[in-house]
Amino acid sequence: MAKHKGKSKRRIKDWQGRLDSGGDFVSDPAEPRRFSAQGVKLGPGSFASGEAEELGNMESRSGMVTGVFRRGVFVRISGEELFCGMAKTFRPPERAEMTSPLAVGDDVTVALARSEHTHGQTDLDRNRIDGMILSRKPRRTVLARPEPRSQKRREQYDGDVFEKVIAANMDMLVIVAATAQPEMRRGLIDRFLIAAERGKLQPVMLVNKIDIQPAEAHSEILQDLASRGVPIVPCSAVRGDGLAEVRNLLGQKQCVLAGASGVGKSSLINAIVPEARIETRAVRSKDDRGRHTTSQARVYDLPGGGMIIDTPGLRELAVGLSARELPWYFPEIELLAPQCKFRDCTHTHEPGCAVIQAVEDAVIPAHRYESYLRILATIE
């Protein structure tokens, strides 16, 4: 890998010389792929650190990431969508909290390509880019899932798990569940609530498909959510029930939708943002599972202001916690944990466990304890 460093530095120096002299990115029209939207590999102190000195006099603008793809990202700047490249070494510092290169919702600074570089033919050249990502502002909220680091870069005894950020800087996590087809899953809802708490998002619950089965069929789950302060809106994307309340709840907010495949996230967006026209598919009849129709997180503007991000359907959501951290997300368990006989009690089998005793005495609801055990099993 080291043998390529000199070649990379020469390319960077050559590119900088062209920029300083007002030349084009590509000197030979027969070589349109030399500086493609995949990004240029730069060393520390360049794009990776967000310093723009190496970019000469290129104009820089602020914008929001609206789409992340393999060859680059879309950034919204003053209402216009620009396709931007990203340096391959553009990464936050190691062990940084809520780590991920870029995600939908990120606020970034972009160096805009000068018009003389495009020759007015950007639509004809799929490798042309409108700018290059310089830096990313700190995220105030995230929706993330854990993702182990590449084994190529992992130390033998490094057990850290990094997070893949699905969306950033949103106000609300809108959890969508169906009354049926597929069945409402308490454990998955608990995982989303934990993701919201970790990412500092306000959780909201939309109970879709009440045209198939009334929300009261899941009254125990909904009452538990209401007791925890989670707003709940029963609705139907097909009949239109509750959509006015949904629009009022989401209006002027930056929101991200999450839920299992098939619960109707895309159908709800089509109902409140008619111009979205997202493709939808029915659940599989043989197992009541949803079919993934959203492959990338995408941004849709709400008619009354604000925006909503549709995320790929998730059948499972790992929460990236340690067993020691998990009780913090279950206040009733955390409250009783100090009374356990053993200091490192996992509240699963140990004698003298105050939590197990509280479950047996119905002080802690059985379904909450079951949810704790289900999540604990996924992180041990």
Secondary structure as GFF3:
##gff-version 3
##sequence-region A 1 380
A	DSSP	three_ten_helix	2	4	.	.	.	ID=ss1
A	DSSP	alpha_helix	5	20	.	.	.	ID=ss2
A	DSSP	three_ten_helix	47	49	.	.	.	ID=ss3
A	DSSP	three_ten_helix	53	55	.	.	.	ID=ss4
A	DSSP	beta_strand	60	69	.	.	.	ID=ss5
A	DSSP	beta_strand	72	77	.	.	.	ID=ss6
A	DSSP	beta_strand	80	85	.	.	.	ID=ss7
A	DSSP	beta_strand	107	112	.	.	.	ID=ss8
A	DSSP	three_ten_helix	115	117	.	.	.	ID=ss9
A	DSSP	three_ten_helix	122	124	.	.	.	ID=ss10
A	DSSP	beta_strand	131	136	.	.	.	ID=ss11
A	DSSP	beta_strand	142	148	.	.	.	ID=ss12
A	DSSP	three_ten_helix	151	153	.	.	.	ID=ss13
A	DSSP	beta_strand	161	168	.	.	.	ID=ss14
A	DSSP	beta_strand	172	178	.	.	.	ID=ss15
A	DSSP	alpha_helix	186	199	.	.	.	ID=ss16
A	DSSP	beta_strand	202	208	.	.	.	ID=ss17
A	DSSP	three_ten_helix	215	218	.	.	.	ID=ss18
A	DSSP	alpha_helix	219	227	.	.	.	ID=ss19
A	DSSP	beta_strand	232	234	.	.	.	ID=ss20
A	DSSP	alpha_helix	243	250	.	.	.	ID=ss21
A	DSSP	beta_strand	254	258	.	.	.	ID=ss22
A	DSSP	alpha_helix	265	272	.	.	.	ID=ss23
A	DSSP	three_ten_helix	274	276	.	.	.	ID=ss24
A	DSSP	beta_strand	298	301	.	.	.	ID=ss25
A	DSSP	beta_strand	307	310	.	.	.	ID=ss26
A	DSSP	three_ten_helix	326	329	.	.	.	ID=ss27
A	DSSP	alpha_helix	331	336	.	.	.	ID=ss28
A	DSSP	three_ten_helix	337	339	.	.	.	ID=ss29
A	DSSP	alpha_helix	354	360	.	.	.	ID=ss30
A	DSSP	alpha_helix	366	379	.	.	.	ID=ss31
###
